[in-house]
Amino acid sequence: MTTAVLDIGKTNLKIHLLDDDGTLLAERSRPNQSLPGPPWRHYDLAAIEAWLLATLAELGRSHRLDAFVAACHGSGGVLVDEQGPLLPPIDYENPVPPAVAAEYRGLVPPFPMCSAPIQTQAGHFAQQLLMMQRGFPETFARARHFLPLPQYWAWRLTGRAVLEPTMLGAQSQLVNPLDGSSTGIAEKLGWQHLLSELVPPFQRVGQPRPGLGLPPDMAVLAGIHDSTANLHCYQAAGLTDFTLLSTGTWLVGMCPTTPVEALDAAFGMTVTSDADGRPIAGVLTMAGREYAAITGNAPGRASAAAVAEAIACDSQVLPGFVDYDGAFPGSAGRGRLVGEPAGQDGRIALATLYNALVADICLDLMRSQASVVIDGGFTADPMFARLVAALRPGQRVLVNRRGGGTAAGAALLWTHRNLGLPVRLDIEPAEPIELEGLAGYRARWRRAVRRHIQRPLPPSCSGLASTADEE
């Protein structure tokens, strides 16, 4: 029995084929390139659909496809009528017109009811809907549904339109994830008819429509937010008191035990909804994109010697190398190196060290004190997890060595939530790396960051705190 998972990332599209115990049977991928417009930067839905159907058909010739589920980042949605898309889906890095941005600020309730700080680019569903309504009012008036991308693909395959709580809870600003109530924006602007019935992400929406070349008995599920699927992988296995660091283009921290009073929008903190609709506190920062900017996208792993050299020379990275503040308010576009590392190995080591320090800040923001689970792209370099473990000596740091927690968690919506099959985890402790001077380096870096952003950082709860942290 197999589950096909469409994983829609900002950088790449992947289809994973997994068996009942989560073993990866096959994988296909392609870049998720945006088109420049008009009318705005957007995803090429027609090309993606052709690739999706062809790839599923190809995989179906050698494997039985029992279920399909899509997972996506929290900022992709499509406005449709009965036939298909009415307007291209907005790339979340597209700028928001100033008039729309000004109007939007007046509509959004305060944090944390709005789930996340307002982004300057088109990262929220409510923001995207307002752009569409103001830019193309006649076309907008013909719309029947607004569908997040996982639910869009479920609709394209089955003809049934649904919504589910994880995509609505992930920065849509249409729903208050603390209690599932409306933020009032849809009611103010007359969008209620665009919001379809709400079902769980593991809901079986239907089976493929005839003519798509897909198995007629394949179950199509409602779909899920990608980082929430990653979280679900561990929740389904029975983990409760833990913090997830889901890594890739974004570093997404999620912690079921973070108190509401710890949430601080200025530091990129968020509230999302898990697969059962419960609120989950977290933090969002673009660590993968920063790593690429620091290293020039060069491949490689960080060596212990190069990391030790960066510490000894006091080379530092100050945020941020992307146009997004993330966990460091006011840092967007202000990133710089203090002390040039030696060669490309030095760049990779410094970028890895920097991302571990950023993860340490994120864990402090979430008041994380129990186990930490690291999943996603950063597991490809063991040094990242070893550094996080060294920076958090009071916590157990675990790594998903199989990777692909998003795909595994999404597949569990079928195998575990629908079929009741047991959950297999393949996580192991990360061995802390011993580096002379790491605590002092961390303290100096934190002082430099405080000066850089001109704000205090969250209190340390790492167990590696130094009195220098508070200087």
Secondary structure as GFF3:
##gff-version 3
##sequence-region A 1 471
A	DSSP	beta_strand	3	8	.	.	.	ID=ss1
A	DSSP	beta_strand	12	18	.	.	.	ID=ss2
A	DSSP	beta_strand	24	31	.	.	.	ID=ss3
A	DSSP	beta_strand	34	35	.	.	.	ID=ss4
A	DSSP	beta_strand	42	43	.	.	.	ID=ss5
A	DSSP	alpha_helix	45	60	.	.	.	ID=ss6
A	DSSP	beta_strand	67	72	.	.	.	ID=ss7
A	DSSP	beta_strand	77	80	.	.	.	ID=ss8
A	DSSP	alpha_helix	98	105	.	.	.	ID=ss9
A	DSSP	alpha_helix	125	135	.	.	.	ID=ss10
A	DSSP	alpha_helix	137	141	.	.	.	ID=ss11
A	DSSP	beta_strand	145	148	.	.	.	ID=ss12
A	DSSP	alpha_helix	149	158	.	.	.	ID=ss13
A	DSSP	beta_strand	162	163	.	.	.	ID=ss14
A	DSSP	alpha_helix	165	169	.	.	.	ID=ss15
A	DSSP	beta_strand	175	176	.	.	.	ID=ss16
A	DSSP	beta_strand	181	182	.	.	.	ID=ss17
A	DSSP	alpha_helix	185	189	.	.	.	ID=ss18
A	DSSP	three_ten_helix	192	194	.	.	.	ID=ss19
A	DSSP	beta_strand	197	198	.	.	.	ID=ss20
A	DSSP	beta_strand	204	206	.	.	.	ID=ss21
A	DSSP	beta_strand	219	221	.	.	.	ID=ss22
A	DSSP	beta_strand	224	225	.	.	.	ID=ss23
A	DSSP	alpha_helix	226	235	.	.	.	ID=ss24
A	DSSP	beta_strand	242	247	.	.	.	ID=ss25
A	DSSP	beta_strand	251	255	.	.	.	ID=ss26
A	DSSP	three_ten_helix	260	262	.	.	.	ID=ss27
A	DSSP	three_ten_helix	265	267	.	.	.	ID=ss28
A	DSSP	beta_strand	269	273	.	.	.	ID=ss29
A	DSSP	beta_strand	279	285	.	.	.	ID=ss30
A	DSSP	alpha_helix	287	295	.	.	.	ID=ss31
A	DSSP	alpha_helix	304	313	.	.	.	ID=ss32
A	DSSP	beta_strand	316	318	.	.	.	ID=ss33
A	DSSP	beta_strand	336	338	.	.	.	ID=ss34
A	DSSP	alpha_helix	343	365	.	.	.	ID=ss35
A	DSSP	beta_strand	371	376	.	.	.	ID=ss36
A	DSSP	three_ten_helix	377	380	.	.	.	ID=ss37
A	DSSP	alpha_helix	382	391	.	.	.	ID=ss38
A	DSSP	beta_strand	397	400	.	.	.	ID=ss39
A	DSSP	alpha_helix	405	415	.	.	.	ID=ss40
A	DSSP	beta_strand	427	429	.	.	.	ID=ss41
A	DSSP	alpha_helix	438	453	.	.	.	ID=ss42
A	DSSP	three_ten_helix	467	470	.	.	.	ID=ss43
###
